[in-house]
Amino acid sequence: MPEPHKPTTLHLAAALSAPGAPRPYTAADWTRRVRLAEDGALDFVTLTDAFGERGPDALQALTVTAPATARVGLVPAVTTTHTEPFHLQAAVATLDWVSGGRAGWLPAVSTTEAEARLFGRRPAAPAAALWHEAAEVAEAAGRLWDSWEDDAEIRDLATGRFVDRDKLHYADFTGRTFSVRGPSIVPRPPQGRPVVVADTASPHARDLAARHADVALVHAQGPAAACAAREELLARAEAAGRDPGTLRVLAVLTVDLGGGEYAAVPSHGGGGPRAGGAGSPAVYRGGPVDLAELVTAWHDTGAVDGFHFVPADPDRDLERLINGTVALLQHRGRFRTFYPGATLRDHLGLARPASRYAAARGDDRSATTQGEPA
């Protein structure tokens, strides 16, 4: 593997819910899980969501947990199908402000006719078209987050000026199914652009990951397959004009730690999780100690930058993951014991991007908006 692409820092994240597992309804339950992840210094937590799924909206649930936590990243799934991109980006930007720069979002698509009927707008589209739209939403969101320069707010009571209108910009994005003019109604988020986390379980999502994601989640049954998926994504990112060093690749692993401290099922250990068949998630069943060995082995081979754990039983396995596996990795010096920074980009070792419009403003002042008076 080329040296520039070899992982160095280990990154760990966890899902707060699992497919088929009961979802809490109260803010206290979600906050308890997020705080537990923060106790382990995880980079971020994710919360999945889907139209028609029972339970609170993922973005709103994590927004509620933000004031009760201080460091861990908050990454809700946000469905781009049937959702207005302008409102989507404003909601994610708000989460970044409420959390003090810890927000990300996981683009998702709606593929069923039942979900389409909830909106009555259009029938379900093919997966390729939905993921193309999701990539365009990610592009539009980035432009809208950049539409306020960092110092656009004046807040001058003496003159009655709230913003410098020369530092607000039109996004002027037109996609296949929508168009957005802008600028945003929310000032530029603390991170500049909240982190984009892309799940590449669908092949159609990989273009979005290569072009727009800061973190890509890959599904692989072993380190060799994970390494191949990682290298493919980095190559595609480079071909899209990106620095591949700005993309973190995490392996998705469902963990079942219900048996406690017993030897891992054969074929687990450092080699990899048990294969579940083509297209199925990788599953680890064993003890927290052997899971730590697996994490270390995969990372040492350069297969991935880290792991995104999906606890089979969130209430049980998240606690055993943090107090068992993560604690052991910390004791061995393989994972941090504290957060070195305050934002999710800090945790991931990613720079805060500059506004694309601020960079171009000196060359083309005509691109600025003459918006409504403040």
C-alpha positions as a Markdown table, in Angstrom:
| # | Residue | x | y | z |
|---|---|---|---|---|
| 1 | Met | 0.0 | 0.0 | 0.0 |
| 2 | Pro | 1.4 | 3.4 | -0.8 |
| 3 | Glu | 2.8 | 5.2 | 2.3 |
| 4 | Pro | 0.6 | 8.3 | 1.9 |
| 5 | His | -2.5 | 6.1 | 2.1 |
| 6 | Lys | -1.5 | 4.1 | 5.2 |
| 7 | Pro | -3.6 | 4.8 | 8.3 |
| 8 | Thr | -1.9 | 6.2 | 11.4 |
| 9 | Thr | -4.3 | 7.3 | 14.1 |
| 10 | Leu | -7.0 | 4.8 | 15.0 |
| 11 | His | -10.6 | 6.2 | 14.7 |
| 12 | Leu | -13.6 | 4.6 | 16.4 |
| 13 | Ala | -17.3 | 5.3 | 16.2 |
| 14 | Ala | -20.5 | 3.6 | 17.2 |
| 15 | Ala | -24.1 | 3.4 | 16.2 |
| 16 | Leu | -26.7 | 4.2 | 18.9 |
| 17 | Ser | -29.3 | 1.9 | 17.4 |
| 18 | Ala | -29.3 | -1.4 | 15.6 |
| 19 | Pro | -31.6 | -2.8 | 12.9 |
| 20 | Gly | -34.6 | -4.4 | 14.6 |
| 21 | Ala | -33.6 | -3.3 | 18.1 |
| 22 | Pro | -36.2 | -1.2 | 20.0 |
| 23 | Arg | -35.6 | 2.6 | 19.8 |
| 24 | Pro | -35.9 | 4.7 | 22.9 |
| 25 | Tyr | -38.4 | 7.6 | 22.8 |
| 26 | Thr | -37.0 | 9.7 | 25.7 |
| 27 | Ala | -34.2 | 12.3 | 25.5 |
| 28 | Ala | -32.7 | 10.7 | 28.7 |
| 29 | Asp | -32.2 | 7.4 | 27.0 |
| 30 | Trp | -30.4 | 8.8 | 24.0 |
| 31 | Thr | -28.3 | 11.1 | 26.2 |
| 32 | Arg | -27.2 | 8.2 | 28.3 |
| 33 | Arg | -25.9 | 6.3 | 25.2 |
| 34 | Val | -24.2 | 9.4 | 23.8 |
| 35 | Arg | -22.5 | 10.1 | 27.2 |
| 36 | Leu | -21.3 | 6.5 | 27.3 |
| 37 | Ala | -19.6 | 6.9 | 23.9 |
| 38 | Glu | -18.1 | 10.1 | 25.1 |
| 39 | Asp | -16.7 | 8.4 | 28.1 |
| 40 | Gly | -14.8 | 6.2 | 25.7 |
| 41 | Ala | -13.5 | 9.2 | 23.7 |
| 42 | Leu | -15.1 | 7.8 | 20.5 |
| 43 | Asp | -14.8 | 10.1 | 17.5 |
| 44 | Phe | -18.6 | 10.1 | 16.9 |
| 45 | Val | -21.9 | 8.3 | 17.2 |
| 46 | Thr | -24.4 | 7.7 | 14.5 |
| 47 | Leu | -28.2 | 7.4 | 14.7 |
| 48 | Thr | -30.0 | 5.9 | 11.7 |
| 49 | Asp | -33.5 | 7.0 | 10.6 |
| 50 | Ala | -36.0 | 6.3 | 7.8 |
| 51 | Phe | -39.3 | 7.7 | 6.7 |
| 52 | Gly | -42.1 | 5.6 | 8.2 |
| 53 | Glu | -39.8 | 4.2 | 11.0 |
| 54 | Arg | -41.2 | 4.5 | 14.5 |
| 55 | Gly | -39.3 | 6.7 | 16.9 |
| 56 | Pro | -38.0 | 10.2 | 17.1 |
| 57 | Asp | -36.3 | 12.0 | 14.2 |
| 58 | Ala | -32.6 | 11.2 | 14.3 |
| 59 | Leu | -31.4 | 14.7 | 13.8 |
| 60 | Gln | -33.8 | 16.1 | 16.4 |
| 61 | Ala | -32.8 | 13.4 | 18.9 |
| 62 | Leu | -29.1 | 14.2 | 18.6 |
| 63 | Thr | -29.8 | 17.9 | 18.8 |
| 64 | Val | -31.4 | 17.3 | 22.2 |
| 65 | Thr | -28.3 | 15.4 | 23.4 |
| 66 | Ala | -25.9 | 18.1 | 22.3 |
| 67 | Pro | -26.2 | 20.4 | 25.4 |
| 68 | Ala | -25.7 | 17.4 | 27.7 |
| 69 | Thr | -22.4 | 16.4 | 26.1 |
| 70 | Ala | -19.2 | 18.2 | 25.4 |
| 71 | Arg | -16.9 | 16.4 | 22.9 |
| 72 | Val | -18.2 | 13.4 | 21.0 |
| 73 | Gly | -19.3 | 13.9 | 17.4 |
| 74 | Leu | -23.1 | 13.7 | 16.6 |
| 75 | Val | -23.9 | 12.2 | 13.2 |
| 76 | Pro | -27.6 | 11.6 | 12.4 |
| 77 | Ala | -28.8 | 9.9 | 9.2 |
| 78 | Val | -30.7 | 12.5 | 7.1 |
| 79 | Thr | -32.8 | 11.3 | 4.2 |
| 80 | Thr | -32.2 | 13.4 | 1.1 |
| 81 | Thr | -35.2 | 11.9 | -0.9 |
| 82 | His | -38.4 | 14.1 | -0.6 |
| 83 | Thr | -36.5 | 16.5 | 1.7 |
| 84 | Glu | -35.8 | 20.1 | 0.7 |
| 85 | Pro | -32.0 | 20.6 | 0.5 |
| 86 | Phe | -32.2 | 24.1 | 1.8 |
| 87 | His | -33.9 | 23.1 | 5.0 |
| 88 | Leu | -31.7 | 20.0 | 5.4 |
| 89 | Gln | -28.5 | 22.0 | 5.4 |
| 90 | Ala | -30.0 | 24.6 | 7.8 |
| 91 | Ala | -30.9 | 21.9 | 10.3 |
| 92 | Val | -27.5 | 20.3 | 10.1 |
| 93 | Ala | -25.8 | 23.7 | 10.5 |
| 94 | Thr | -28.0 | 24.3 | 13.5 |
| 95 | Leu | -26.8 | 21.0 | 15.1 |
| 96 | Asp | -23.2 | 22.2 | 14.5 |
| 97 | Trp | -24.0 | 25.5 | 16.3 |
| 98 | Val | -25.8 | 23.8 | 19.2 |
| 99 | Ser | -23.1 | 21.2 | 19.7 |
| 100 | Gly | -20.2 | 23.7 | 19.4 |
| 101 | Gly | -18.8 | 22.2 | 16.2 |
| 102 | Arg | -19.5 | 18.5 | 16.7 |
| 103 | Ala | -22.0 | 17.8 | 13.9 |
| 104 | Gly | -21.9 | 15.5 | 11.0 |
| 105 | Trp | -24.6 | 14.0 | 8.8 |
| 106 | Leu | -25.1 | 10.6 | 7.1 |
| 107 | Pro | -26.9 | 11.0 | 3.8 |
| 108 | Ala | -29.6 | 8.3 | 3.3 |
| 109 | Val | -32.2 | 7.7 | 0.5 |
| 110 | Ser | -35.8 | 6.6 | 0.5 |
| 111 | Thr | -36.3 | 3.7 | -1.9 |
| 112 | Thr | -39.9 | 2.4 | -1.3 |
| 113 | Glu | -43.3 | 3.3 | -2.7 |
| 114 | Ala | -44.7 | 3.3 | 0.8 |
| 115 | Glu | -42.4 | 6.0 | 1.9 |
| 116 | Ala | -43.0 | 8.0 | -1.3 |
| 117 | Arg | -46.8 | 7.9 | -0.6 |
| 118 | Leu | -46.1 | 9.6 | 2.8 |
| 119 | Phe | -45.3 | 12.7 | 0.7 |
| 120 | Gly | -47.4 | 12.3 | -2.3 |
| 121 | Arg | -44.8 | 14.0 | -4.4 |
| 122 | Arg | -43.3 | 11.4 | -6.8 |
| 123 | Pro | -42.9 | 7.7 | -7.1 |
| 124 | Ala | -39.8 | 5.9 | -5.8 |
| 125 | Ala | -36.9 | 6.3 | -8.2 |
| 126 | Pro | -34.1 | 3.7 | -9.0 |
| 127 | Ala | -31.2 | 3.6 | -6.5 |
| 128 | Ala | -28.7 | 5.1 | -9.0 |
| 129 | Ala | -30.9 | 8.2 | -9.4 |
| 130 | Leu | -31.5 | 8.5 | -5.7 |
| 131 | Trp | -27.8 | 8.4 | -4.8 |
| 132 | His | -27.0 | 10.9 | -7.6 |
| 133 | Glu | -29.6 | 13.2 | -6.1 |
| 134 | Ala | -28.0 | 12.6 | -2.6 |
| 135 | Ala | -24.6 | 13.6 | -4.0 |
| 136 | Glu | -26.1 | 16.8 | -5.4 |
| 137 | Val | -27.7 | 17.6 | -2.0 |
| 138 | Ala | -24.3 | 17.2 | -0.4 |
| 139 | Glu | -22.8 | 19.6 | -3.0 |
| 140 | Ala | -25.5 | 22.1 | -2.5 |
| 141 | Ala | -25.2 | 21.9 | 1.3 |
| 142 | Gly | -21.5 | 22.5 | 1.1 |
| 143 | Arg | -22.1 | 25.6 | -1.0 |
| 144 | Leu | -24.8 | 26.9 | 1.3 |
| 145 | Trp | -22.5 | 26.4 | 4.4 |
| 146 | Asp | -19.9 | 28.4 | 2.5 |
| 147 | Ser | -22.4 | 31.1 | 1.5 |
| 148 | Trp | -21.6 | 33.1 | 4.7 |
| 149 | Glu | -18.0 | 34.1 | 5.1 |
| 150 | Asp | -16.6 | 33.5 | 8.5 |
| 151 | Asp | -16.6 | 37.2 | 9.4 |
| 152 | Ala | -19.9 | 38.1 | 7.6 |
| 153 | Glu | -21.6 | 39.0 | 10.9 |
| 154 | Ile | -21.0 | 42.6 | 12.0 |
| 155 | Arg | -23.6 | 43.0 | 14.9 |
| 156 | Asp | -23.0 | 46.7 | 14.9 |
| 157 | Leu | -25.7 | 48.3 | 17.1 |
| 158 | Ala | -24.6 | 51.8 | 16.4 |
| 159 | Thr | -25.2 | 51.5 | 12.6 |
| 160 | Gly | -27.9 | 48.9 | 12.8 |
| 161 | Arg | -25.9 | 46.5 | 10.6 |
| 162 | Phe | -26.1 | 42.8 | 11.4 |
| 163 | Val | -24.2 | 41.4 | 8.4 |
| 164 | Asp | -21.7 | 42.6 | 5.7 |
| 165 | Arg | -23.7 | 41.9 | 2.6 |
| 166 | Asp | -20.6 | 41.7 | 0.5 |
| 167 | Lys | -19.7 | 38.6 | 2.5 |
| 168 | Leu | -22.9 | 36.7 | 1.7 |
| 169 | His | -23.0 | 34.7 | -1.5 |
| 170 | Tyr | -25.5 | 33.0 | -3.8 |
| 171 | Ala | -25.0 | 29.2 | -4.0 |
| 172 | Asp | -26.8 | 29.1 | -7.4 |
| 173 | Phe | -26.8 | 25.3 | -7.6 |
| 174 | Thr | -29.0 | 23.5 | -10.1 |
| 175 | Gly | -29.3 | 19.7 | -10.0 |
| 176 | Arg | -31.5 | 17.2 | -11.8 |
| 177 | Thr | -34.4 | 17.5 | -9.3 |
| 178 | Phe | -33.9 | 20.7 | -7.5 |
| 179 | Ser | -32.3 | 24.1 | -7.5 |
| 180 | Val | -31.0 | 26.3 | -4.7 |
| 181 | Arg | -30.1 | 29.9 | -4.8 |
| 182 | Gly | -29.2 | 30.9 | -1.2 |
| 183 | Pro | -27.5 | 32.3 | 0.7 |
| 184 | Ser | -28.3 | 30.2 | 3.8 |
| 185 | Ile | -30.4 | 31.6 | 6.6 |
| 186 | Val | -27.9 | 30.2 | 9.2 |
| 187 | Pro | -24.4 | 31.7 | 9.6 |
| 188 | Arg | -21.5 | 29.6 | 8.6 |
| 189 | Pro | -21.2 | 26.6 | 11.0 |
| 190 | Pro | -18.4 | 26.4 | 13.6 |
| 191 | Gln | -16.7 | 23.6 | 11.5 |
| 192 | Gly | -17.1 | 25.5 | 8.3 |
| 193 | Arg | -18.8 | 22.5 | 6.9 |
| 194 | Pro | -20.2 | 19.8 | 9.1 |
| 195 | Val | -18.7 | 16.4 | 8.5 |
| 196 | Val | -20.2 | 14.1 | 5.8 |
| 197 | Val | -20.3 | 10.4 | 6.7 |
| 198 | Ala | -21.2 | 8.1 | 3.8 |
| 199 | Asp | -22.2 | 4.5 | 4.1 |
| 200 | Thr | -21.0 | 2.7 | 1.0 |
| 201 | Ala | -23.2 | -0.4 | 1.4 |
| 202 | Ser | -24.9 | 0.5 | -1.8 |
| 203 | Pro | -22.5 | 0.6 | -4.8 |
| 204 | His | -24.3 | 3.8 | -6.0 |
| 205 | Ala | -23.2 | 5.6 | -2.8 |
| 206 | Arg | -19.5 | 5.3 | -3.5 |
| 207 | Asp | -19.4 | 8.2 | -5.9 |
| 208 | Leu | -20.9 | 10.4 | -3.2 |
| 209 | Ala | -18.3 | 9.1 | -0.7 |
| 210 | Ala | -15.4 | 9.7 | -3.1 |
| 211 | Arg | -16.5 | 13.2 | -4.0 |
| 212 | His | -18.1 | 14.6 | -0.8 |
| 213 | Ala | -17.5 | 12.4 | 2.3 |
| 214 | Asp | -15.1 | 13.1 | 5.1 |
| 215 | Val | -15.7 | 9.6 | 6.4 |
| 216 | Ala | -16.6 | 6.5 | 4.4 |
| 217 | Leu | -18.1 | 3.4 | 6.0 |
| 218 | Val | -17.2 | 0.2 | 4.2 |
| 219 | His | -18.7 | -3.3 | 4.6 |
| 220 | Ala | -16.1 | -6.1 | 4.4 |
| 221 | Gln | -15.7 | -9.6 | 5.8 |
| 222 | Gly | -11.9 | -9.4 | 6.3 |
| 223 | Pro | -9.0 | -7.1 | 6.3 |
| 224 | Ala | -8.0 | -7.8 | 2.7 |
| 225 | Ala | -11.5 | -6.9 | 1.4 |
| 226 | Ala | -11.5 | -3.8 | 3.6 |
| 227 | Cys | -8.1 | -2.7 | 2.3 |
| 228 | Ala | -9.3 | -3.1 | -1.3 |
| 229 | Ala | -12.4 | -1.1 | -0.6 |
| 230 | Arg | -10.4 | 1.6 | 1.1 |
| 231 | Glu | -7.9 | 1.9 | -1.7 |
| 232 | Glu | -10.6 | 2.0 | -4.3 |
| 233 | Leu | -12.3 | 4.9 | -2.5 |
| 234 | Leu | -9.0 | 6.8 | -2.0 |
| 235 | Ala | -8.2 | 6.4 | -5.7 |
| 236 | Arg | -11.7 | 7.6 | -6.7 |
| 237 | Ala | -11.3 | 10.6 | -4.4 |
| 238 | Glu | -8.0 | 11.5 | -6.0 |
| 239 | Ala | -9.5 | 11.1 | -9.5 |
| 240 | Ala | -12.2 | 13.6 | -8.4 |
| 241 | Gly | -9.6 | 16.1 | -7.6 |
| 242 | Arg | -9.4 | 15.6 | -3.8 |
| 243 | Asp | -6.5 | 15.0 | -1.6 |
| 244 | Pro | -7.1 | 11.3 | -0.6 |
| 245 | Gly | -5.6 | 12.1 | 2.8 |
| 246 | Thr | -8.8 | 14.0 | 3.7 |
| 247 | Leu | -10.9 | 10.8 | 3.6 |
| 248 | Arg | -11.2 | 8.5 | 6.6 |
| 249 | Val | -12.4 | 5.0 | 5.9 |
| 250 | Leu | -14.0 | 3.0 | 8.7 |
| 251 | Ala | -15.1 | -0.7 | 8.6 |
| 252 | Val | -18.6 | -1.4 | 9.7 |
| 253 | Leu | -18.8 | -4.2 | 12.2 |
| 254 | Thr | -21.9 | -5.5 | 14.1 |
| 255 | Val | -20.7 | -6.6 | 17.5 |
| 256 | Asp | -22.5 | -9.1 | 19.7 |
| 257 | Leu | -20.7 | -9.1 | 23.1 |
| 258 | Gly | -23.6 | -10.9 | 24.9 |
| 259 | Gly | -21.5 | -13.9 | 25.9 |
| 260 | Gly | -19.0 | -11.9 | 27.9 |
| 261 | Glu | -15.3 | -12.9 | 28.3 |
| 262 | Tyr | -15.0 | -16.1 | 26.3 |
| 263 | Ala | -12.9 | -17.0 | 23.4 |
| 264 | Ala | -14.0 | -15.6 | 20.0 |
| 265 | Val | -15.9 | -17.9 | 17.7 |
| 266 | Pro | -13.4 | -19.5 | 15.3 |
| 267 | Ser | -12.6 | -17.3 | 12.3 |
| 268 | His | -13.0 | -14.2 | 14.5 |
| 269 | Gly | -10.0 | -13.1 | 16.5 |
| 270 | Gly | -7.5 | -11.1 | 14.5 |
| 271 | Gly | -8.6 | -12.6 | 11.2 |
| 272 | Gly | -12.0 | -11.1 | 10.9 |
| 273 | Pro | -15.6 | -11.4 | 11.7 |
| 274 | Arg | -17.8 | -14.3 | 10.6 |
| 275 | Ala | -18.9 | -14.0 | 7.0 |
| 276 | Gly | -22.6 | -13.6 | 6.8 |
| 277 | Gly | -23.0 | -14.0 | 3.0 |
| 278 | Ala | -22.9 | -11.6 | 0.1 |
| 279 | Gly | -24.3 | -8.2 | 1.0 |
| 280 | Ser | -24.9 | -9.0 | 4.6 |
| 281 | Pro | -23.2 | -7.1 | 7.4 |
| 282 | Ala | -20.0 | -8.4 | 9.0 |
| 283 | Val | -20.8 | -9.7 | 12.5 |
| 284 | Tyr | -18.4 | -10.3 | 15.4 |
| 285 | Arg | -19.5 | -12.6 | 18.2 |
| 286 | Gly | -17.1 | -13.1 | 21.1 |
| 287 | Gly | -15.5 | -11.2 | 24.0 |
| 288 | Pro | -14.3 | -7.6 | 24.3 |
| 289 | Val | -10.7 | -8.8 | 24.5 |
| 290 | Asp | -10.7 | -10.6 | 21.2 |
| 291 | Leu | -12.5 | -7.7 | 19.6 |
| 292 | Ala | -9.6 | -5.5 | 20.7 |
| 293 | Glu | -7.2 | -7.9 | 19.0 |
| 294 | Leu | -9.3 | -7.8 | 15.8 |
| 295 | Val | -9.2 | -4.0 | 15.8 |
| 296 | Thr | -5.5 | -3.9 | 16.3 |
| 297 | Ala | -4.8 | -6.5 | 13.6 |
| 298 | Trp | -6.9 | -4.8 | 10.9 |
| 299 | His | -5.4 | -1.3 | 11.7 |
| 300 | Asp | -1.9 | -2.6 | 11.8 |
| 301 | Thr | -2.2 | -4.1 | 8.3 |
| 302 | Gly | -3.3 | -0.7 | 7.0 |
| 303 | Ala | -6.7 | -2.1 | 6.0 |
| 304 | Val | -8.8 | 0.7 | 7.5 |
| 305 | Asp | -8.5 | 3.9 | 9.5 |
| 306 | Gly | -10.8 | 2.5 | 12.2 |
| 307 | Phe | -14.2 | 0.9 | 12.9 |
| 308 | His | -17.8 | 1.9 | 13.1 |
| 309 | Phe | -19.3 | -0.5 | 15.6 |
| 310 | Val | -23.0 | -1.4 | 15.4 |
| 311 | Pro | -24.0 | -3.0 | 18.8 |
| 312 | Ala | -26.4 | -5.9 | 18.3 |
| 313 | Asp | -28.0 | -4.9 | 21.6 |
| 314 | Pro | -27.3 | -1.2 | 22.1 |
| 315 | Asp | -28.0 | -1.1 | 25.8 |
| 316 | Arg | -25.8 | -4.1 | 26.5 |
| 317 | Asp | -23.1 | -4.1 | 23.9 |
| 318 | Leu | -22.3 | -0.4 | 23.9 |
| 319 | Glu | -21.4 | -0.5 | 27.6 |
| 320 | Arg | -19.3 | -3.6 | 27.1 |
| 321 | Leu | -17.6 | -2.1 | 24.0 |
| 322 | Ile | -16.6 | 1.1 | 25.9 |
| 323 | Asn | -15.7 | -0.4 | 29.2 |
| 324 | Gly | -14.1 | -3.5 | 27.7 |
| 325 | Thr | -12.7 | -3.2 | 24.2 |
| 326 | Val | -12.1 | 0.5 | 24.1 |
| 327 | Ala | -10.7 | 0.6 | 27.6 |
| 328 | Leu | -8.2 | -2.2 | 26.7 |
| 329 | Leu | -7.1 | -0.4 | 23.5 |
| 330 | Gln | -6.6 | 2.7 | 25.6 |
| 331 | His | -4.6 | 0.8 | 28.2 |
| 332 | Arg | -2.4 | -0.6 | 25.4 |
| 333 | Gly | -1.8 | 2.9 | 24.0 |
| 334 | Arg | -3.7 | 2.1 | 20.8 |
| 335 | Phe | -6.5 | 4.6 | 21.2 |
| 336 | Arg | -6.6 | 8.0 | 22.9 |
| 337 | Thr | -7.9 | 8.5 | 26.4 |
| 338 | Phe | -9.0 | 12.1 | 25.9 |
| 339 | Tyr | -10.1 | 14.4 | 23.2 |
| 340 | Pro | -7.3 | 16.6 | 21.9 |
| 341 | Gly | -9.7 | 19.1 | 20.4 |
| 342 | Ala | -13.2 | 20.4 | 20.6 |
| 343 | Thr | -14.8 | 19.7 | 17.2 |
| 344 | Leu | -15.5 | 16.5 | 15.2 |
| 345 | Arg | -13.0 | 17.6 | 12.6 |
| 346 | Asp | -10.4 | 17.9 | 15.4 |
| 347 | His | -11.1 | 14.3 | 16.4 |
| 348 | Leu | -10.8 | 13.1 | 12.8 |
| 349 | Gly | -7.6 | 15.1 | 12.1 |
| 350 | Leu | -9.3 | 17.1 | 9.4 |
| 351 | Ala | -8.7 | 20.8 | 8.7 |
| 352 | Arg | -11.5 | 23.3 | 8.8 |
| 353 | Pro | -12.2 | 24.2 | 5.2 |
| 354 | Ala | -12.2 | 27.8 | 4.0 |
| 355 | Ser | -15.3 | 29.2 | 2.3 |
| 356 | Arg | -15.0 | 28.7 | -1.4 |
| 357 | Tyr | -16.6 | 32.1 | -1.9 |
| 358 | Ala | -14.2 | 33.9 | 0.4 |
| 359 | Ala | -11.3 | 32.5 | -1.6 |
| 360 | Ala | -12.8 | 33.8 | -4.8 |
| 361 | Arg | -14.2 | 37.1 | -3.6 |
| 362 | Gly | -11.1 | 39.1 | -4.2 |
| 363 | Asp | -11.1 | 38.0 | -7.9 |
| 364 | Asp | -14.8 | 38.3 | -8.6 |
| 365 | Arg | -16.7 | 40.8 | -6.4 |
| 366 | Ser | -19.8 | 40.4 | -8.7 |
| 367 | Ala | -20.4 | 37.0 | -7.2 |
| 368 | Thr | -21.6 | 38.5 | -3.9 |
| 369 | Thr | -25.2 | 38.8 | -3.1 |
| 370 | Gln | -27.1 | 42.0 | -2.4 |
| 371 | Gly | -29.5 | 40.3 | 0.0 |
| 372 | Glu | -32.2 | 41.7 | 2.1 |
| 373 | Pro | -31.2 | 44.5 | 4.6 |
| 374 | Ala | -30.3 | 43.2 | 8.0 |
